[in-house]
Amino acid sequence: MTTVVPPATVRVPEVAGRALEEAPPPGAVKLRTRNLAIHYGSHVAVRDVNLEIAENSVMAFIGPSGCGKSTVLRCFNRMNDLIPGASVLGEVLLDEEDIYAPGVLPVEVRRKAGLVFQRPNPFPMTIYENVAYGPRRHGVSDKAQLDELVERCLVRAALWDEVKNDLRKKSGLSLSGGQQQRLCIARTLATEPEVILMDEPCSALDPIATLRIEELIAELKLEYTIIIVTHNMQQAARVSDRTAFFTLGSDRAGFLVEEGPTVEIFTNPANQLTEDYVSGRFG
């Protein structure tokens, strides 16, 4: 088997005054899929997905366009429920509880697993109200509590120092692209999720803004489980602990080829399809 040269690495970011290597090791399984398949009407979009994702870790989904990476990501907070004709087979377990079981409320699943979209989508309201929106919807009305929560989430999203003087003056839409994406991350954090889902969060950003988001991911995994879909294999190599490679089968359904520690996926994959993809032979 040919040895694959991994993408270039970057410096290890500092996390709250300490090196990234000092982050706690991944813990118990936070999210698990068993024989997951997703259909759109009669079309099988994704099949045969069996994954285990540990808490306090970053999992990257890679693979060619149209192979179902984002479809799988969205099923983790039941966003596919909003697509007519979509159905999910198999199990998706969050803390060993099936999020598709009868009686489970999608809104509660979405609170526990927050989604950051590909393009920043701040609401047309002030920076403060963007972050306070979710807590207000969940019944938080005390001003002091909201003030503390907004500040805490903006600090966690590495945005506080840049916007603290404009919280109630500027619209979230007035920020730069990178700032908007960090605002959307702060808005997600405000609902106190346990899992953060990121669907190509840097695809519309410049390299400097991308680096800020990647450093933020390294910080956030100290408290959250993170799953990121990315077409940028260097990014996957930089930010993730484990990587899952998806591709399209002859039946045009996406499927999981293999999953493992990121360094192994990029340097010594078990499957020839994975090696061909990470070495640039296709995709």
Backbone as CSV, one residue per row, in Angstrom:
resi,resn,N_x,N_y,N_z,CA_x,CA_y,CA_z,C_x,C_y,C_z
1,MET,0.852,-1.195,0.000,0.000,0.000,0.000,0.885,1.241,0.000
2,THR,0.570,2.193,-0.813,1.338,3.421,-0.887,1.090,4.278,0.337
3,THR,2.148,4.835,0.907,1.988,5.728,2.043,1.497,7.076,1.557
4,VAL,0.455,7.572,2.166,-0.134,8.839,1.768,0.489,9.960,2.587
5,VAL,0.941,11.006,1.937,1.504,12.148,2.643,0.369,12.980,3.202
6,PRO,0.323,13.191,4.508,-0.791,13.940,5.095,-0.723,15.406,4.716
7,PRO,-1.865,16.102,4.784,-1.856,17.524,4.520,-0.947,18.254,5.484
8,ALA,-0.505,19.453,5.081,0.387,20.233,5.926,-0.273,20.551,7.257
9,THR,0.535,20.539,8.315,0.006,20.848,9.635,0.194,22.324,9.935
10,VAL,-0.463,22.793,10.986,-0.319,24.172,11.426,0.111,24.165,12.871
11,ARG,0.441,25.343,13.375,0.885,25.433,14.760,-0.238,24.997,15.694
12,VAL,0.142,24.496,16.849,-0.843,24.086,17.844,-1.368,25.335,18.533
13,PRO,-2.673,25.610,18.465,-3.201,26.805,19.104,-3.202,26.679,20.615
14,GLU,-3.073,27.818,21.283,-3.188,27.831,22.737,-4.660,27.811,23.124
15,VAL,-4.994,27.043,24.124,-6.375,26.927,24.580,-6.429,27.351,26.029
16,ALA,-7.018,28.533,26.269,-7.187,29.043,27.626,-5.874,29.009,28.399
17,GLY,-4.784,29.417,27.716,-3.501,29.522,28.376,-2.702,28.243,28.425
18,ARG,-3.152,27.183,27.761,-2.403,25.937,27.776,-2.426,25.320,26.393
19,ALA,-1.478,24.461,26.129,-1.376,23.882,24.795,-2.497,22.892,24.540
20,LEU,-2.818,22.728,23.272,-3.916,21.848,22.889,-3.679,20.425,23.363
21,GLU,-2.399,19.999,23.409,-2.126,18.623,23.819,-2.607,18.330,25.238
22,GLU,-2.850,19.383,26.049,-3.251,19.179,27.432,-4.755,19.021,27.587
23,ALA,-5.493,19.085,26.481,-6.939,18.889,26.556,-7.239,17.489,27.085
24,PRO,-8.344,17.339,27.827,-8.660,16.011,28.375,-8.912,15.014,27.259
25,PRO,-8.588,13.750,27.474,-8.833,12.742,26.442,-10.320,12.556,26.226
26,PRO,-10.726,12.103,25.032,-12.140,11.839,24.788,-12.704,10.879,25.825
27,GLY,-13.959,11.087,26.160,-14.573,10.259,27.183,-15.477,9.206,26.596
28,ALA,-16.609,8.986,27.239,-17.558,7.966,26.823,-18.188,8.334,25.487
29,VAL,-18.828,7.352,24.883,-19.515,7.600,23.608,-20.666,8.567,23.849
30,LYS,-20.657,9.661,23.107,-21.708,10.664,23.230,-22.819,10.443,22.212
31,LEU,-22.427,10.063,21.015,-23.383,9.908,19.922,-23.050,8.624,19.176
32,ARG,-24.085,7.844,18.871,-23.876,6.552,18.232,-24.959,6.334,17.175
33,THR,-24.553,5.791,16.016,-25.541,5.389,15.011,-25.444,3.885,14.798
34,ARG,-26.600,3.279,14.562,-26.655,1.848,14.289,-27.468,1.626,13.021
35,ASN,-26.793,1.118,12.001,-27.463,0.794,10.730,-28.294,1.975,10.212
36,LEU,-27.716,3.144,10.290,-28.424,4.357,9.889,-28.561,4.417,8.368
37,ALA,-29.779,4.694,7.925,-30.055,4.938,6.503,-31.034,6.095,6.419
38,ILE,-30.848,6.946,5.421,-31.715,8.114,5.244,-32.260,8.086,3.826
39,HIS,-33.567,8.171,3.717,-34.246,8.120,2.420,-34.914,9.458,2.135
40,TYR,-34.941,9.838,0.865,-35.788,10.929,0.393,-36.810,10.301,-0.545
41,GLY,-37.989,10.040,-0.036,-38.963,9.297,-0.815,-38.437,7.899,-1.073
42,SER,-38.382,7.491,-2.346,-37.890,6.159,-2.692,-36.371,6.127,-2.881
43,HIS,-35.741,7.302,-2.878,-34.284,7.367,-3.083,-33.539,7.168,-1.779
44,VAL,-32.589,6.256,-1.782,-31.734,6.041,-0.611,-30.569,7.021,-0.709
45,ALA,-30.551,8.016,0.181,-29.496,9.028,0.155,-28.227,8.528,0.825
46,VAL,-28.391,7.848,1.959,-27.244,7.337,2.724,-27.648,5.998,3.331
47,ARG,-26.701,5.066,3.392,-26.990,3.748,3.971,-25.786,3.266,4.768
48,ASP,-26.041,2.307,5.631,-24.977,1.559,6.322,-24.013,2.458,7.091
49,VAL,-24.551,3.349,7.916,-23.692,4.231,8.711,-23.709,3.754,10.163
50,ASN,-22.580,3.247,10.600,-22.405,2.825,11.990,-21.216,3.594,12.565
51,LEU,-21.501,4.479,13.503,-20.486,5.369,14.049,-20.593,5.442,15.563
52,GLU,-19.453,5.694,16.213,-19.420,6.046,17.619,-18.571,7.306,17.757
53,ILE,-19.130,8.328,18.394,-18.447,9.611,18.532,-18.318,9.920,20.013
54,ALA,-17.090,10.083,20.478,-16.824,10.277,21.906,-17.077,11.719,22.318
55,GLU,-17.455,11.896,23.577,-17.611,13.254,24.098,-16.250,13.935,24.174
56,ASN,-16.259,15.265,24.131,-15.034,16.069,24.167,-14.055,15.661,23.077
57,SER,-14.593,15.440,21.883,-13.756,15.110,20.732,-14.302,15.829,19.517
58,VAL,-13.471,15.870,18.459,-13.885,16.448,17.177,-13.853,15.341,16.130
59,MET,-14.994,15.109,15.506,-15.107,14.149,14.412,-15.292,14.922,13.117
60,ALA,-14.484,14.613,12.097,-14.626,15.243,10.788,-15.237,14.261,9.808
61,PHE,-16.196,14.730,9.007,-16.764,13.967,7.901,-16.153,14.494,6.613
62,ILE,-15.519,13.617,5.836,-14.955,14.007,4.548,-15.515,13.092,3.462
63,GLY,-15.363,13.520,2.219,-15.827,12.719,1.101,-16.259,13.621,-0.035
64,PRO,-16.454,13.055,-1.231,-16.837,13.863,-2.391,-18.225,14.462,-2.233
65,SER,-18.511,15.473,-3.036,-19.824,16.118,-2.991,-20.930,15.110,-3.286
66,GLY,-22.033,15.245,-2.577,-23.196,14.408,-2.831,-23.183,13.044,-2.189
67,CYS,-22.195,12.784,-1.300,-22.098,11.443,-0.707,-22.859,11.322,0.613
68,GLY,-23.516,12.399,1.061,-24.372,12.287,2.235,-23.791,12.787,3.536
69,LYS,-22.650,13.443,3.505,-22.036,13.924,4.755,-22.975,14.867,5.512
70,SER,-23.460,15.891,4.810,-24.345,16.865,5.458,-25.692,16.240,5.815
71,THR,-26.141,15.294,5.022,-27.393,14.601,5.319,-27.296,13.861,6.643
72,VAL,-26.179,13.178,6.857,-25.970,12.483,8.127,-25.861,13.491,9.265
73,LEU,-25.106,14.564,9.052,-24.950,15.579,10.091,-26.302,16.129,10.520
74,ARG,-27.162,16.447,9.552,-28.457,17.049,9.869,-29.387,16.086,10.601
75,CYS,-29.181,14.782,10.407,-30.066,13.837,11.104,-29.758,13.812,12.595
76,PHE,-28.570,14.325,13.010,-28.216,14.321,14.419,-28.994,15.356,15.222
77,ASN,-29.623,16.318,14.557,-30.537,17.196,15.305,-31.905,17.289,14.626
78,ARG,-32.199,16.268,13.837,-33.524,16.078,13.232,-33.922,17.207,12.282
79,MET,-32.949,17.836,11.665,-33.271,18.859,10.669,-33.864,18.239,9.409
80,ASN,-33.550,16.966,9.162,-34.137,16.302,7.985,-35.640,16.126,8.130
81,ASP,-36.151,16.253,9.359,-37.599,16.182,9.554,-38.321,17.265,8.760
82,LEU,-37.617,18.357,8.476,-38.229,19.495,7.800,-38.274,19.326,6.286
83,ILE,-37.684,18.234,5.764,-37.654,17.983,4.324,-38.781,17.017,3.969
84,PRO,-39.722,17.420,3.106,-40.823,16.520,2.740,-40.306,15.206,2.159
85,GLY,-40.838,14.102,2.630,-40.468,12.795,2.107,-39.246,12.172,2.747
86,ALA,-38.555,12.915,3.622,-37.356,12.365,4.249,-37.739,11.384,5.359
87,SER,-36.993,10.296,5.461,-37.218,9.321,6.531,-35.882,8.771,6.995
88,VAL,-35.826,8.429,8.265,-34.598,7.922,8.878,-34.863,6.516,9.405
89,LEU,-34.022,5.576,9.004,-34.104,4.199,9.479,-32.882,3.895,10.335
90,GLY,-33.016,2.917,11.206,-31.925,2.609,12.113,-32.036,3.444,13.373
91,GLU,-30.922,3.603,14.083,-30.943,4.315,15.363,-29.894,5.417,15.383
92,VAL,-30.265,6.522,16.027,-29.326,7.591,16.358,-29.449,7.806,17.855
93,LEU,-28.406,7.461,18.584,-28.456,7.476,20.046,-27.601,8.621,20.583
94,LEU,-28.209,9.508,21.341,-27.512,10.572,22.047,-27.552,10.230,23.526
95,ASP,-26.381,10.008,24.100,-26.310,9.506,25.483,-27.159,8.247,25.642
96,GLU,-27.095,7.382,24.615,-27.759,6.078,24.586,-29.285,6.174,24.522
97,GLU,-29.828,7.353,24.225,-31.268,7.500,24.032,-31.547,7.795,22.570
98,ASP,-32.483,7.058,21.973,-32.795,7.192,20.550,-33.541,8.501,20.321
99,ILE,-32.928,9.415,19.559,-33.542,10.722,19.350,-34.729,10.654,18.398
100,TYR,-34.939,9.498,17.740,-36.090,9.320,16.853,-37.175,8.446,17.486
101,ALA,-37.028,8.161,18.760,-38.029,7.329,19.435,-39.346,8.102,19.573
102,PRO,-40.477,7.383,19.602,-41.769,8.058,19.788,-41.760,8.901,21.054
103,GLY,-42.320,10.091,20.953,-42.408,10.961,22.111,-41.246,11.914,22.286
104,VAL,-40.150,11.708,21.546,-39.001,12.619,21.635,-39.313,13.879,20.826
105,LEU,-39.160,15.041,21.437,-39.486,16.297,20.784,-38.295,16.800,19.969
106,PRO,-38.476,17.037,18.659,-37.367,17.552,17.843,-36.760,18.835,18.392
107,VAL,-37.593,19.717,18.976,-37.066,20.979,19.490,-36.084,20.744,20.629
108,GLU,-36.315,19.704,21.435,-35.386,19.388,22.514,-34.107,18.774,21.965
109,VAL,-34.227,17.953,20.915,-33.036,17.399,20.263,-32.182,18.533,19.701
110,ARG,-32.831,19.528,19.089,-32.094,20.646,18.487,-31.455,21.545,19.535
111,ARG,-32.001,21.550,20.739,-31.336,22.289,21.806,-30.059,21.574,22.239
112,LYS,-30.117,20.241,22.307,-28.945,19.478,22.736,-27.873,19.394,21.657
113,ALA,-28.289,19.430,20.388,-27.344,19.333,19.269,-27.566,20.532,18.361
114,GLY,-26.763,21.576,18.548,-26.919,22.806,17.784,-26.176,22.739,16.463
115,LEU,-26.764,23.345,15.422,-26.204,23.284,14.069,-25.703,24.654,13.633
116,VAL,-24.442,24.697,13.189,-23.850,25.897,12.587,-23.781,25.650,11.087
117,PHE,-24.432,26.520,10.320,-24.582,26.278,8.889,-23.350,26.685,8.092
118,GLN,-23.362,26.293,6.818,-22.239,26.547,5.920,-21.975,28.043,5.761
119,ARG,-23.026,28.804,5.527,-22.884,30.247,5.398,-23.428,30.914,6.657
120,PRO,-22.721,31.919,7.172,-23.222,32.612,8.362,-24.639,33.131,8.126
121,ASN,-25.506,32.944,9.111,-26.900,33.364,8.961,-27.397,34.111,10.192
122,PRO,-26.715,35.230,10.538,-27.219,35.998,11.682,-28.607,36.548,11.404
123,PHE,-29.369,36.722,12.470,-30.704,37.299,12.332,-30.585,38.808,12.103
124,PRO,-31.554,39.425,11.445,-31.517,40.882,11.213,-31.905,41.646,12.473
125,MET,-31.077,41.521,13.483,-31.299,42.189,14.773,-29.938,42.475,15.375
126,THR,-29.902,43.108,16.534,-28.626,43.488,17.128,-27.795,42.261,17.503
127,ILE,-26.509,42.509,17.715,-25.614,41.437,18.142,-26.143,40.803,19.428
128,TYR,-26.542,41.634,20.367,-27.068,41.146,21.648,-28.282,40.257,21.433
129,GLU,-29.235,40.732,20.635,-30.473,39.985,20.448,-30.250,38.690,19.667
130,ASN,-29.223,38.643,18.805,-28.899,37.398,18.121,-28.571,36.307,19.128
131,VAL,-27.756,36.649,20.132,-27.345,35.650,21.114,-28.467,35.359,22.106
132,ALA,-29.231,36.380,22.451,-30.293,36.216,23.449,-31.538,35.556,22.875
133,TYR,-31.614,35.415,21.570,-32.838,34.934,20.931,-33.268,33.554,21.452
134,GLY,-32.344,32.603,21.433,-32.672,31.247,21.869,-33.101,31.188,23.322
135,PRO,-32.317,31.768,24.251,-32.739,31.756,25.654,-34.094,32.427,25.875
136,ARG,-34.353,33.514,25.153,-35.672,34.154,25.294,-36.775,33.185,24.873
137,ARG,-36.538,32.458,23.768,-37.541,31.492,23.297,-37.786,30.403,24.338
138,HIS,-36.769,30.123,25.140,-36.891,29.083,26.163,-37.309,29.647,27.515
139,GLY,-37.742,30.903,27.524,-38.347,31.443,28.733,-37.458,32.282,29.619
140,VAL,-36.216,32.541,29.224,-35.332,33.382,30.041,-35.677,34.850,29.768
141,SER,-36.049,35.572,30.802,-36.440,36.973,30.625,-35.689,37.925,31.548
142,ASP,-35.017,37.404,32.565,-34.292,38.249,33.511,-33.123,38.946,32.809
143,LYS,-33.086,40.274,32.886,-32.076,41.040,32.157,-30.655,40.693,32.606
144,ALA,-30.432,40.607,33.905,-29.087,40.295,34.395,-28.645,38.914,33.922
145,GLN,-29.571,37.961,33.920,-29.239,36.608,33.470,-28.912,36.608,31.982
146,LEU,-29.697,37.354,31.208,-29.438,37.430,29.759,-28.115,38.138,29.488
147,ASP,-27.842,39.212,30.218,-26.585,39.936,30.019,-25.388,39.020,30.268
148,GLU,-25.459,38.254,31.354,-24.354,37.342,31.687,-24.205,36.262,30.636
149,LEU,-25.328,35.739,30.155,-25.300,34.663,29.178,-24.745,35.149,27.843
150,VAL,-25.174,36.337,27.405,-24.686,36.889,26.142,-23.174,37.114,26.214
151,GLU,-22.712,37.702,27.320,-21.273,37.935,27.448,-20.507,36.607,27.465
152,ARG,-20.989,35.649,28.249,-20.292,34.363,28.355,-20.177,33.665,26.998
153,CYS,-21.270,33.686,26.217,-21.257,32.994,24.922,-20.377,33.714,23.910
154,LEU,-20.373,35.042,23.949,-19.505,35.791,23.037,-18.033,35.611,23.410
155,VAL,-17.745,35.498,24.702,-16.370,35.214,25.119,-15.952,33.834,24.626
156,ARG,-16.822,32.837,24.804,-16.510,31.476,24.362,-16.314,31.421,22.848
157,ALA,-17.046,32.260,22.118,-16.936,32.282,20.658,-15.830,33.201,20.175
158,ALA,-14.996,33.691,21.100,-13.852,34.550,20.764,-14.275,35.795,20.002
159,LEU,-15.410,36.385,20.404,-15.936,37.558,19.708,-16.164,38.735,20.650
160,TRP,-16.176,38.505,21.944,-16.549,39.528,22.907,-15.717,40.800,22.768
161,ASP,-14.399,40.682,22.732,-13.539,41.869,22.693,-13.774,42.712,21.444
162,GLU,-14.240,42.085,20.370,-14.444,42.803,19.110,-15.785,43.515,19.052
163,VAL,-16.764,43.084,19.855,-18.121,43.634,19.700,-18.718,44.171,21.001
164,LYS,-17.997,44.105,22.106,-18.598,44.422,23.412,-19.139,45.842,23.502
165,ASN,-18.587,46.770,22.712,-19.063,48.147,22.750,-20.206,48.419,21.776
166,ASP,-20.580,47.405,20.999,-21.594,47.598,19.957,-22.757,46.616,20.077
167,LEU,-22.881,45.977,21.241,-23.859,44.894,21.373,-25.268,45.316,20.995
168,ARG,-25.674,46.473,21.448,-27.051,46.932,21.217,-27.138,47.998,20.133
169,LYS,-25.992,48.306,19.513,-25.956,49.352,18.485,-25.934,48.763,17.078
170,LYS,-25.169,47.690,16.900,-24.945,47.148,15.559,-25.775,45.897,15.310
171,SER,-26.196,45.766,14.064,-26.867,44.545,13.630,-25.828,43.439,13.435
172,GLY,-26.235,42.214,13.670,-25.344,41.094,13.376,-24.957,41.039,11.919
173,LEU,-25.803,41.597,11.062,-25.525,41.598,9.622,-24.417,42.565,9.252
174,SER,-24.046,43.476,10.152,-23.012,44.466,9.846,-21.602,43.934,10.070
175,LEU,-21.478,42.758,10.679,-20.169,42.185,10.985,-19.543,41.566,9.745
176,SER,-18.234,41.343,9.808,-17.546,40.644,8.719,-17.997,39.189,8.679
177,GLY,-17.657,38.483,7.582,-18.078,37.087,7.443,-17.598,36.210,8.578
178,GLY,-16.328,36.369,8.962,-15.793,35.562,10.049,-16.441,35.894,11.378
179,GLN,-16.695,37.185,11.612,-17.376,37.581,12.841,-18.808,37.062,12.869
180,GLN,-19.476,37.113,11.724,-20.845,36.589,11.651,-20.886,35.104,12.005
181,GLN,-19.890,34.347,11.508,-19.891,32.913,11.809,-19.647,32.670,13.290
182,ARG,-18.768,33.462,13.903,-18.543,33.314,15.343,-19.767,33.767,16.135
183,LEU,-20.497,34.764,15.611,-21.755,35.160,16.248,-22.764,34.013,16.199
184,CYS,-22.817,33.324,15.066,-23.726,32.175,14.950,-23.321,31.051,15.899
185,ILE,-22.025,30.877,16.113,-21.560,29.889,17.085,-21.967,30.314,18.494
186,ALA,-21.820,31.614,18.801,-22.250,32.118,20.113,-23.749,31.908,20.295
187,ARG,-24.515,32.139,19.232,-25.971,31.936,19.299,-26.302,30.474,19.577
188,THR,-25.531,29.569,18.986,-25.715,28.144,19.249,-25.361,27.805,20.693
189,LEU,-24.259,28.362,21.195,-23.837,28.083,22.566,-24.855,28.578,23.584
190,ALA,-25.597,29.627,23.229,-26.548,30.217,24.174,-27.682,29.271,24.532
191,THR,-27.950,28.286,23.706,-29.005,27.311,24.014,-28.474,26.152,24.855
192,GLU,-27.194,26.243,25.247,-26.544,25.249,26.098,-26.606,23.846,25.503
193,PRO,-26.057,23.683,24.298,-26.062,22.355,23.674,-25.014,21.453,24.304
194,GLU,-25.078,20.187,23.954,-24.054,19.233,24.356,-23.195,18.833,23.162
195,VAL,-23.785,18.942,21.975,-23.103,18.599,20.726,-23.215,19.800,19.789
196,ILE,-22.107,20.137,19.102,-22.122,21.208,18.112,-21.853,20.595,16.748
197,LEU,-22.790,20.801,15.838,-22.691,20.293,14.477,-22.295,21.443,13.560
198,MET,-21.259,21.250,12.752,-20.769,22.314,11.873,-20.744,21.819,10.433
199,ASP,-21.545,22.461,9.593,-21.657,22.049,8.192,-20.815,22.970,7.321
200,GLU,-19.562,22.574,7.070,-18.617,23.382,6.297,-18.594,24.834,6.791
201,PRO,-18.286,25.053,8.062,-18.420,26.391,8.642,-17.435,27.420,8.099
202,CYS,-16.397,26.977,7.392,-15.377,27.914,6.916,-15.364,28.069,5.396
203,SER,-16.307,27.438,4.703,-16.247,27.418,3.238,-16.389,28.806,2.624
204,ALA,-17.058,29.735,3.341,-17.254,31.080,2.797,-16.311,32.102,3.417
205,LEU,-15.298,31.627,4.166,-14.435,32.537,4.906,-13.032,32.602,4.313
206,ASP,-12.335,33.702,4.578,-10.953,33.844,4.130,-10.033,33.068,5.072
207,PRO,-8.744,32.909,4.703,-7.844,32.080,5.527,-7.692,32.557,6.965
208,ILE,-7.682,33.876,7.197,-7.517,34.380,8.567,-8.745,34.053,9.400
209,ALA,-9.931,34.277,8.846,-11.163,33.945,9.562,-11.272,32.442,9.777
210,THR,-10.824,31.661,8.801,-10.840,30.203,8.931,-9.971,29.752,10.100
211,LEU,-8.790,30.354,10.233,-7.897,29.997,11.340,-8.542,30.313,12.679
212,ARG,-9.258,31.444,12.768,-9.926,31.795,14.019,-10.973,30.742,14.384
213,ILE,-11.726,30.282,13.388,-12.745,29.264,13.654,-12.078,27.953,14.076
214,GLU,-10.970,27.592,13.419,-10.287,26.347,13.775,-9.726,26.406,15.191
215,GLU,-9.181,27.553,15.572,-8.698,27.704,16.947,-9.863,27.635,17.937
216,LEU,-10.994,28.191,17.532,-12.174,28.142,18.379,-12.651,26.706,18.576
217,ILE,-12.619,25.904,17.513,-13.012,24.496,17.617,-12.141,23.777,18.648
218,ALA,-10.826,24.080,18.618,-9.919,23.447,19.572,-10.275,23.813,21.010
219,GLU,-10.730,25.039,21.220,-11.126,25.460,22.561,-12.455,24.821,22.983
220,LEU,-13.403,24.806,22.048,-14.752,24.347,22.399,-14.810,22.861,22.717
221,LYS,-13.888,22.074,22.161,-13.975,20.631,22.422,-13.652,20.287,23.877
222,LEU,-13.124,21.258,24.633,-12.932,21.032,26.057,-14.274,20.860,26.772
223,GLU,-15.335,21.420,26.181,-16.652,21.374,26.823,-17.722,20.686,25.990
224,TYR,-17.490,20.527,24.695,-18.531,20.025,23.805,-17.996,18.897,22.928
225,THR,-18.914,18.135,22.377,-18.606,17.182,21.316,-18.890,17.887,19.992
226,ILE,-17.951,17.824,19.056,-18.073,18.588,17.813,-17.970,17.645,16.620
227,ILE,-18.883,17.825,15.663,-18.829,17.083,14.401,-18.807,18.109,13.289
228,ILE,-17.828,18.022,12.407,-17.658,19.004,11.351,-17.620,18.317,9.988
229,VAL,-18.419,18.827,9.069,-18.342,18.409,7.669,-17.402,19.372,6.960
230,THR,-16.429,18.844,6.236,-15.503,19.717,5.520,-15.041,19.063,4.229
231,HIS,-14.874,19.899,3.197,-14.243,19.453,1.953,-12.748,19.722,1.983
232,ASN,-12.297,20.436,2.991,-10.894,20.805,3.114,-10.179,19.752,3.945
233,MET,-9.433,18.895,3.288,-8.794,17.790,4.010,-7.701,18.281,4.937
234,GLN,-7.035,19.386,4.596,-6.064,19.954,5.528,-6.763,20.411,6.806
235,GLN,-7.947,20.968,6.650,-8.697,21.380,7.826,-9.069,20.168,8.685
236,ALA,-9.540,19.112,8.053,-9.863,17.892,8.802,-8.645,17.396,9.563
237,ALA,-7.476,17.436,8.915,-6.255,16.968,9.565,-5.868,17.863,10.739
238,ARG,-6.154,19.151,10.627,-5.768,20.082,11.685,-6.676,20.003,12.912
239,VAL,-7.989,19.897,12.690,-8.909,20.119,13.813,-9.481,18.857,14.435
240,SER,-9.450,17.726,13.731,-10.226,16.576,14.214,-9.366,15.523,14.910
241,ASP,-10.016,14.807,15.821,-9.392,13.652,16.476,-9.605,12.389,15.643
242,ARG,-10.796,12.275,15.065,-11.135,11.129,14.238,-11.808,11.636,12.963
243,THR,-11.706,10.837,11.908,-12.266,11.219,10.613,-13.068,10.057,10.055
244,ALA,-14.227,10.393,9.491,-15.072,9.411,8.810,-15.116,9.771,7.328
245,PHE,-14.815,8.793,6.472,-14.809,9.013,5.027,-16.037,8.379,4.394
246,PHE,-16.800,9.198,3.682,-17.992,8.756,2.972,-17.745,8.843,1.471
247,THR,-18.432,7.980,0.710,-18.402,8.110,-0.746,-19.724,7.585,-1.301
248,LEU,-19.854,7.655,-2.632,-21.063,7.187,-3.304,-20.864,5.777,-3.825
249,GLY,-21.884,4.925,-3.622,-21.842,3.582,-4.164,-22.370,3.541,-5.585
250,SER,-22.295,2.378,-6.215,-22.801,2.212,-7.577,-24.306,2.425,-7.655
251,ASP,-24.990,2.309,-6.496,-26.433,2.551,-6.448,-26.754,4.024,-6.220
252,ARG,-25.716,4.885,-6.248,-25.840,6.327,-6.045,-26.254,6.687,-4.628
253,ALA,-26.123,5.769,-3.716,-26.367,6.056,-2.301,-25.022,6.283,-1.621
254,GLY,-24.981,7.275,-0.737,-23.776,7.486,0.036,-23.630,6.430,1.110
255,PHE,-22.389,6.119,1.464,-22.166,5.158,2.548,-20.845,5.451,3.231
256,LEU,-20.715,4.993,4.462,-19.495,5.173,5.231,-18.486,4.108,4.827
257,VAL,-17.335,4.544,4.336,-16.285,3.615,3.919,-15.475,3.159,5.124
258,GLU,-14.963,4.124,5.885,-14.230,3.786,7.101,-14.126,5.008,7.995
259,GLU,-13.828,4.734,9.257,-13.692,5.778,10.273,-12.562,5.382,11.190
260,GLY,-11.783,6.351,11.626,-10.683,6.029,12.520,-9.951,7.278,12.956
261,PRO,-8.869,7.109,13.744,-8.065,8.260,14.135,-7.618,9.040,12.890
262,THR,-7.692,10.345,12.960,-7.411,11.172,11.782,-6.041,10.888,11.190
263,VAL,-5.034,10.744,12.028,-3.682,10.524,11.501,-3.622,9.220,10.714
264,GLU,-4.362,8.198,11.142,-4.356,6.933,10.413,-5.130,7.028,9.101
265,ILE,-6.256,7.736,9.124,-7.039,7.891,7.898,-6.203,8.571,6.817
266,PHE,-5.370,9.530,7.217,-4.603,10.283,6.229,-3.253,9.656,5.891
267,THR,-2.727,8.803,6.737,-1.406,8.240,6.466,-1.417,6.750,6.175
268,ASN,-2.387,6.028,6.735,-2.414,4.576,6.541,-3.845,4.055,6.570
269,PRO,-4.693,4.515,5.628,-6.094,4.075,5.642,-6.211,2.592,5.355
270,ALA,-7.274,1.993,5.872,-7.479,0.559,5.695,-8.100,0.231,4.343
271,ASN,-8.802,1.201,3.741,-9.536,0.933,2.510,-8.908,1.677,1.329
272,GLN,-8.821,0.995,0.194,-8.227,1.610,-0.998,-9.003,2.838,-1.454
273,LEU,-10.328,2.836,-1.280,-11.125,3.996,-1.658,-10.706,5.225,-0.859
274,THR,-10.449,5.016,0.422,-10.018,6.128,1.266,-8.659,6.638,0.818
275,GLU,-7.750,5.716,0.548,-6.407,6.121,0.117,-6.461,6.895,-1.191
276,ASP,-7.299,6.444,-2.107,-7.427,7.157,-3.387,-7.956,8.556,-3.182
277,TYR,-8.883,8.717,-2.235,-9.471,10.048,-2.017,-8.495,10.990,-1.339
278,VAL,-7.869,10.556,-0.244,-7.005,11.465,0.496,-5.711,11.771,-0.269
279,SER,-5.349,10.902,-1.209,-4.162,11.164,-2.026,-4.472,11.962,-3.275
280,GLY,-5.766,12.283,-3.468,-6.142,13.133,-4.592,-6.395,12.420,-5.898
281,ARG,-6.521,11.081,-5.864,-6.759,10.357,-7.118,-8.184,10.494,-7.615
282,PHE,-9.116,10.808,-6.700,-10.469,11.134,-7.130,-11.095,12.039,-6.095
283,GLY,-12.230,12.683,-6.468,-12.944,13.526,-5.550,-12.767,15.007,-5.827
